Amino acid sequence: MERAVLQITLFGLLLALAATQPNKDNWDIYSFHINSTVTSRYATTVITSRMANRMDESKEIEFHVRIPKNAFISKFRMFIDGQVYDGIVKGKEKARQQYTEAVSRGQSAGLVSSVGRTLEEFKTSVTVAAHKKVTFELTYEELLKRRLGKYELQIHARPMQPVKSFKVDVHIHEESGINIVEVKGGLALADAINKTHADNEVWVNFYPTEDQQKTCTSCGEQGLNGDLVIVYDVNRDSGLGDIKTSAGYFVHHFAPSSLTRISKNVVFLIDRSGSMHGKKMQQTRLALIHILNDLSEDDHFGLITFDGSISYWKRELVQANQRNLESAKIFSRNIRESGATNINSAVLEGASLLNAHPREDSASILILLTDGDPTSGVTNLEQIQSNVRVAIADEFPLYCLGFGFDVNFEFLEKMSLQNNGVARRIYEDSDADLQLKGFYEEVATPLLIDVTMSYNGGTNLTQTEFSQYYNGSEIVVAGKITDNDIGTFTPQVVAISSSKKMTFSNPNGTVESTGTESADQIQRVWAYLTVKQLLEKELLLSGAEKENVKREALELSLKYSFVTPLTSMVVTKPEGGDTEVLHKPKEGEAPQTGSRHPNIGSSGSVMHTSAGSVMYKSADSVMYNSAPQAVPAYESYDDGGMDYMDSLVIDDMEALEESAMLLPNIVFATIATTEVHATIVPGKDNIPVSHRFLLKAENQSLPLCFDVTGDVRLKLLHHPTSELSVHGELDSVTNGGFRRIVIQLNADLYVDVEVNKITVREGSRITHHTGQDPITAGSWTIIRRDKEIDVAGGDTHLVILIQGKDTQSFLWPVLRQQSSDSAEGILGQLSFLVVCALCPALNPVYEEVPQIPFTKLRIKDQEIDVTRANAADYSISPPLTLDCWLLSADSALQRRLEAFIV
C-alpha cells in the first residue's frame, strides 16, 4: 500500500494541522505546548508537538511551522522510540553538498523555508511506525521591535482539530517595569486565558478546553483558527535608558520619553507608472490623503509623482497649513497612472527639493513608493544608487516602499541602507492603504536627530550612529565590556533635540552589573544584532570587504547555531530515513528547497499573492488566478498567422477549493499567476529532444510530469483590445528552454527576442540590438540586463530570464504585470508557462495502484502506466531537480496536446 501522508502545520507561533479534517481513528495530536519567555525584549520560544499514529501501518507525519521573519531558528529535535534526532546548523555551502548528495540518492532533501508577509516556514517529516509516537521540538529566538509605542508577541493558531492538551505559556520579564499589557485577537477567550501582571513581570496562560477550541470568535468544529496577541510596553524615563550587563556583555535599550517633537520636512515620491493601475493607485491616493491629514502645521512638505517624466505639485516645500493641505489633497485625488518608471530622476528631484529648502531645528525625510523596476531614464541599478547617494550626501534618510512583488526589493533595500533609511514591502491586499499609513506613522514624529551612542570601555559594538529617533520606536545597541571591567564602562548618548544638543548619561558615572539576566542571553542578543547588521552591511559592500563581512556573519551564525541566509539546518532522520536541509532565504528570494511531500513537491518556494497571503510556488505546482472571472471554453483561432487559445480563469477560489471539481491538483491561494516548469530530456542522435513539464498533484506523493517532443512553437498570450500577442519556440538543446520569443505589439510592430540579440521590426524597418541600452518600440520599453530582459508597456510587464551558460543559454519568460483587461492565451489572466492553460480540463488527483514491476495511477477511473522520473525548475537559478510520475501528455492533460502547438 502507498503510505498515507499526514500534515502538521504551525502558523505564527502555533500549530496548524492537516489541511483537511483529520480522522481521529488514524492519528492523534494529543499534546501541543508553546512556551515563550521574553526577557529584556528578547523572546525565546519553544514549540513542542506530540503525535500518535493510531493505525496498524506506518504513517508519514509532517511538521510545518511558521515563525516570525525576524527570528532565527536555533534548535530542532525529534524524539522517536527513545532516540533523539538533532538538527545541526552548517554553512550553506556544506549543507548544499549534503542536500545534493541526498537528492542523488533519491531521498527527500528539503526542509522548506519560505518568505511570507511576516512569517517564514519550516518543514520536515518522519515516518512513524504503527501505534508509535513522535515528538517535535523547535526553538527560535527573536528581538522584539518597538513600533508605535508597543511590543507585540503574535500567535496564530489553526490546528484544524481540537487538541486534548493545548497550552500556551508566555512569561515576560522587564527589569524597568511593565506599564501596559493587553491580550487580544480572535483567540482571546476570556474563560481560557489567565493573565497575571506584577510590576516587572507578566504571565499569560492560554489553556482552552476541547469545547472552547470550537467556540472562540475565529474557531469552529475544526478547532482554533485565529490570533492571540500579547501587547506590552515598559516604563521609561527621559534619561539614558535601560542597560543590562552580564558576563562581559551589555545591551542598551534607548527610548527616552517626554521629549519635544521636531518639525519635519517630508517629500513624497509617488510612482504613477502604468503598472500602478487600478487598486494600487486607489489605495495609494487614499493613504496619501490620510497622511496629509496627519501632518502638523509646523511641518513642511512636497509631492512629486513620476512615470517616465516628473510632475510637481509645487516646486518648493510649503507649510502644512489648511489651504496647502486641501490643494495637495485635490492633487492626490487626480493622480493618474500611465507610462514607464523613472526612479532615478524622481529621487534626485526629491533630494533637490529637500536640499533647496533647509530649515534649522527640523528633520528631513524622503519617502519613495514604487511598484516596479526602473524602465526609463537611467536604468542601471548601480548608477541610480550612486547618483542618489551623492544627491542625499547623508543629510537625511531615504525610505523605500516597494508595492507588491514586481519590484526589485534588494535594489530598494540597498538604496535605503546606503542613505540611512529602511525598505519596507507593501503587500497588495485590502489593507495596503493602512500599511502605507502605518509606515508613515512610525516616522511621523522625530524626537532626536544625529544620535551618537558611545561606550567608553566597550568594544565589538553593534550600530552606534542613527540619523533619527522617532516617537514610539527604540534604539538598541549591544557589545562587549572590555576585560569585563564594569567599573570603567561608561555609556553616553549625544543627540540634537528640537533646539539644542542633548547629552544622556548615567548620573552615577558608571553602570552596575544587573546580575539578573542569564549570562548566555545578553551574549545571544549581541550575536543576534551583530549578525543582522552584518547581513545588511554585506549588501552594501563588494569584493574582499564583502567576503570578510560575510565570513564574520557566518562564523557567528555557526557559533550560536542561528539559521540565517548564510547557514542551513541539516536534519538526519532515523535509519533508512532521509536527510533534509533548511535554508533561510532573503526577502523575496526563492529559497533552495526540495521535498517529496505531497503538499509541497520537491522544490517548494513561496508566491505572495495579491491578497498578501502566502503559498508554495513549487517546481511542480500549478496556480490559478482567484479574481472573479468567467471560465471560458477552450477554442483555437488564427490571428495574423499566430494561433492562440482562450485561457481559463477561475471564478470563485473558495468554492473551487471546497468542491475540488475542476482543479484538485492546485495548491489553492489568492494568486495571480499559473506556472508549469519544464526541463529537457536529452535526445540521442536524430531523436528530437523532449521538454518535460511538471504538474502539481495536490495531496499526492509525487507531482505528475509529461513530455513535449521537438522544437515546437507554443501559444502564449493575446490581448484582443491591444493587439498584443506572444508565442515562443522551444529549442533542441539539452537542458534548454525557449530559443526565441516573438512579441507582436501591433499589426506592424514586432519584438523578436533571442539570447544574444533583440530584433525590432516596425513595418519594413528592422533594427538589431545587442547592448544594454534601453530600446523603445512604440510605447514599449525593452531593457536588457545581465541575465534578464524587461519588456514593459502600459499595464504589461514581461521579464525574460536568460538561463544556462554560454552556448547552452536559453530563454525563460515570466509575466510580472498584466493588463486589467481580459486577456487570452497562456500569458493572459493566468501568466506564462505553456501547456498548463490546459490543466483545468483535467482532474490530476490520482491513486497509486502498485504493480510489480511497474506502477499505475488511477485518474478519473482510468489506470495509466507511469514510471518514476525527474525534472527541473528553470524559473529559479540554479534549477532544482524533483522526482515525478512520468506519463503521456494526453493522459496528464486529458486532451490532445496538438491543440496547443502552433
BELPE-V123563 format. One record per pair of residues at least 24 apart in sequence whose C-alpha atoms are under 6 Angstrom apart, sorted by the first residue. I is the first residue (numbers start at 1). J is the second residue. D is the distance in Angstrom with one decimal. If there is no record, write none. Layout:
i;j;d
I;J;D
I;J;D
//
This chain:
i;j;d
4;59;5.8
5;60;5.0
6;61;4.8
7;61;5.8
7;62;4.6
8;62;5.3
8;63;4.8
8;64;5.6
9;63;6.0
9;64;4.1
9;65;5.6
10;64;5.3
10;65;3.8
10;66;5.5
11;65;5.8
11;66;4.7
11;156;5.5
11;157;6.0
12;66;4.9
12;67;5.1
12;155;5.4
12;156;4.9
13;67;6.0
13;155;4.9
14;156;5.8
14;157;5.0
15;157;5.8
15;159;5.5
16;158;4.3
16;159;3.8
17;159;4.7
17;160;5.7
26;54;4.9
26;55;5.1
27;52;5.7
27;53;4.6
27;54;4.8
28;52;5.3
30;164;5.5
31;165;4.6
32;166;5.0
33;166;6.0
33;167;4.8
33;168;5.8
34;168;4.8
35;169;4.9
35;170;6.0
36;170;4.8
37;170;5.9
37;171;4.9
37;172;6.0
38;172;4.6
39;172;6.0
39;173;4.9
40;174;5.3
41;143;5.9
41;144;5.3
42;142;5.9
42;143;4.5
43;141;5.7
43;142;5.2
44;140;5.9
44;141;4.6
45;139;5.6
45;140;5.6
46;138;5.6
46;139;4.5
47;137;5.6
47;138;5.2
48;136;5.7
48;137;4.5
49;135;5.6
49;136;5.3
50;134;5.9
50;135;4.4
51;133;5.6
51;134;5.5
52;132;5.8
52;133;4.3
53;130;5.9
53;131;5.1
53;132;5.6
54;131;5.1
55;130;5.6
56;130;4.9
57;130;4.6
58;128;5.5
58;129;4.3
58;130;4.9
59;127;5.5
59;128;5.3
60;126;5.5
60;127;4.1
61;125;5.4
61;126;5.5
62;124;5.7
62;125;4.0
63;123;5.5
63;124;5.3
63;125;5.7
64;122;5.5
64;123;4.3
65;121;5.6
65;122;5.0
66;119;5.8
66;120;5.3
66;121;4.3
67;119;5.3
67;120;5.4
68;118;6.0
68;119;4.5
69;118;5.4
69;119;4.6
69;120;5.4
71;141;5.4
71;142;4.4
72;140;5.5
72;141;5.4
72;562;5.5
72;563;5.6
73;140;4.1
73;562;5.8
73;563;5.3
74;139;5.8
74;140;5.3
74;561;5.2
74;562;4.9
75;138;5.9
75;139;5.0
76;137;5.7
76;138;4.5
77;137;5.2
78;135;5.7
78;136;4.8
79;134;5.8
79;135;5.0
80;134;5.1
87;569;5.9
87;570;5.4
87;571;4.4
88;569;5.3
88;570;5.2
89;561;5.6
89;568;5.6
89;569;4.3
90;567;5.6
90;568;5.5
91;567;4.4
92;566;5.6
92;567;4.4
92;568;5.2
107;578;5.5
108;578;5.7
108;595;5.0
108;596;5.5
109;579;5.8
109;580;4.4
109;594;5.1
109;595;5.6
110;580;4.9
110;581;5.2
110;593;4.8
110;594;3.7
110;595;4.5
111;580;5.5
111;581;5.1
111;582;4.6
112;593;5.4
113;583;5.7
113;584;5.6
114;606;5.5
116;614;5.5
146;473;5.2
146;474;5.9
147;472;5.8
147;473;5.3
148;472;4.3
149;472;3.8
150;232;5.6
150;233;5.0
151;231;5.7
151;232;5.4
152;230;5.7
152;231;4.6
153;229;5.7
153;230;5.1
154;228;6.0
154;229;4.4
155;227;5.4
155;228;4.8
155;229;5.9
156;226;5.4
156;227;4.2
157;224;5.9
157;225;5.2
157;226;5.4
158;224;5.1
158;225;4.0
159;224;5.9
160;222;4.4
160;223;5.2
161;222;4.2
161;223;4.5
162;210;5.1
162;213;5.8
162;223;4.6
167;206;5.8
167;207;4.8
168;205;5.8
168;206;5.0
169;204;5.9
169;205;4.7
170;203;5.8
170;204;5.1
171;202;5.8
171;203;4.7
172;201;5.6
172;202;5.1
173;200;5.9
173;201;4.6
174;200;5.2
175;200;5.7
176;235;5.8
177;234;5.6
177;235;5.4
178;233;5.9
178;234;4.3
178;235;5.9
179;234;5.3
179;235;5.7
180;232;5.3
180;233;5.6
181;231;5.6
181;232;4.3
182;230;5.8
182;231;5.1
183;229;5.6
183;230;4.7
184;228;6.0
184;229;5.2
185;227;4.9
185;228;4.9
185;229;5.7
186;217;5.2
186;218;5.3
186;226;5.3
186;227;5.3
187;216;6.0
187;226;5.8
187;227;5.5
187;228;5.2
239;504;5.8
240;504;5.0
240;505;5.3
244;514;5.9
245;513;5.4
245;514;5.7
246;519;5.3
247;519;5.3
248;480;5.7
248;481;5.0
248;484;4.3
249;479;5.8
249;480;4.4
249;481;5.6
249;523;5.8
250;478;5.5
250;479;5.6
251;477;5.8
251;478;4.2
252;476;5.6
252;477;5.2
253;475;5.9
253;476;4.7
254;474;5.8
254;475;5.1
255;474;4.8
261;446;5.9
261;447;4.8
262;362;5.7
262;446;5.5
262;447;5.5
262;498;5.0
263;298;5.9
263;299;5.2
263;362;5.0
264;299;5.0
264;362;5.2
264;363;4.6
264;364;5.6
265;299;6.0
265;300;4.8
265;301;5.5
265;364;4.5
266;301;4.8
266;364;5.8
266;365;4.8
266;366;5.8
267;301;5.5
267;302;4.6
267;303;5.8
267;366;5.1
268;303;5.1
268;367;5.1
269;304;5.0
269;305;5.8
269;368;4.7
270;305;4.7
270;369;5.2
271;305;5.9
271;306;5.2
271;370;4.9
272;306;5.6
272;307;5.4
272;337;4.5
273;307;4.4
273;337;5.1
273;338;4.7
273;339;4.9
273;340;5.3
273;341;5.7
274;337;5.1
274;338;3.9
274;339;5.1
274;794;5.0
274;795;4.9
275;795;4.9
277;337;5.8
283;433;4.9
285;332;5.8
285;333;6.0
287;433;4.8
287;437;5.7
289;329;5.8
297;321;5.3
307;339;5.5
307;340;5.0
307;341;4.6
307;342;5.8
308;339;5.9
308;340;4.7
308;341;5.2
308;342;5.0
308;376;5.6
339;794;6.0
340;375;5.8
340;376;5.9
341;374;5.1
341;375;5.1
341;376;5.4
342;374;5.6
342;376;4.7
342;377;5.6
343;374;5.6
344;384;5.5
351;392;5.9
361;498;5.3
361;499;5.7
364;396;5.5
365;396;5.9
365;397;5.6
366;398;4.9
367;398;5.9
367;399;4.8
368;400;4.8
368;401;6.0
369;401;4.8
370;402;5.5
370;403;5.9
371;402;5.6
371;403;4.4
371;407;5.4
372;406;5.4
372;407;4.3
373;407;5.6
385;415;5.7
397;421;4.8
399;423;5.8
401;425;5.7
402;426;5.8
404;428;5.4
406;816;5.8
427;612;5.4
428;610;4.6
428;611;5.6
428;612;5.8
429;610;5.7
429;611;4.1
429;612;5.3
443;470;5.9
445;470;5.6
445;471;5.5
446;470;4.3
448;496;5.5
448;497;4.9
449;496;5.2
450;495;5.4
451;494;5.9
451;495;4.4
452;493;5.7
452;494;5.3
453;493;4.6
454;491;5.7
454;492;5.3
455;490;5.6
455;491;4.3
456;489;5.6
456;490;5.0
457;482;5.4
457;488;5.7
457;489;4.5
458;482;5.4
462;530;5.8
478;526;5.1
479;526;6.0
598;699;4.8
598;700;4.6
598;701;4.5
599;698;5.9
599;699;5.3
602;882;5.2
609;670;5.6
609;671;4.6
619;677;5.8
619;873;5.0
620;694;4.8
620;695;5.1
620;696;4.7
620;703;5.9
621;695;5.8
621;696;4.0
622;666;5.7
622;674;5.5
622;675;5.3
622;676;5.9
622;696;5.6
623;666;6.0
623;674;4.3
624;673;5.7
624;674;5.0
625;671;5.1
625;672;4.4
625;673;5.9
625;830;6.0
626;650;5.9
626;653;5.3
626;670;5.3
643;902;5.9
644;715;5.3
644;825;5.7
645;825;4.7
646;824;4.6
646;825;5.0
647;824;5.3
647;825;4.9
647;826;5.9
647;837;5.7
663;840;5.8
665;696;5.6
665;697;4.3
665;698;4.3
665;844;5.7
665;845;6.0
666;698;5.9
673;830;4.8
673;831;4.8
674;830;5.0
674;831;5.3
675;833;5.3
676;833;5.5
677;873;5.3
679;871;5.4
679;872;5.1
680;734;5.9
680;735;4.6
682;734;5.0
689;732;5.7
697;844;6.0
697;845;6.0
702;884;5.2
703;884;5.0
704;884;5.4
704;885;4.8
705;884;5.9
705;885;5.8
705;886;4.8
706;886;5.6
706;887;5.4
706;888;5.5
706;889;5.0
713;901;5.9
713;902;5.4
714;901;4.9
714;902;5.8
716;825;5.3
716;826;4.6
716;827;5.2
717;824;6.0
717;825;4.2
717;826;5.4
717;827;4.5
717;828;5.5
718;823;6.0
718;824;5.0
718;825;5.6
719;823;4.7
736;810;5.8
737;810;5.4
737;811;6.0
738;810;5.6
738;811;4.9
739;810;5.7
795;819;4.7
839;893;5.9
842;893;5.8
842;894;5.3
//
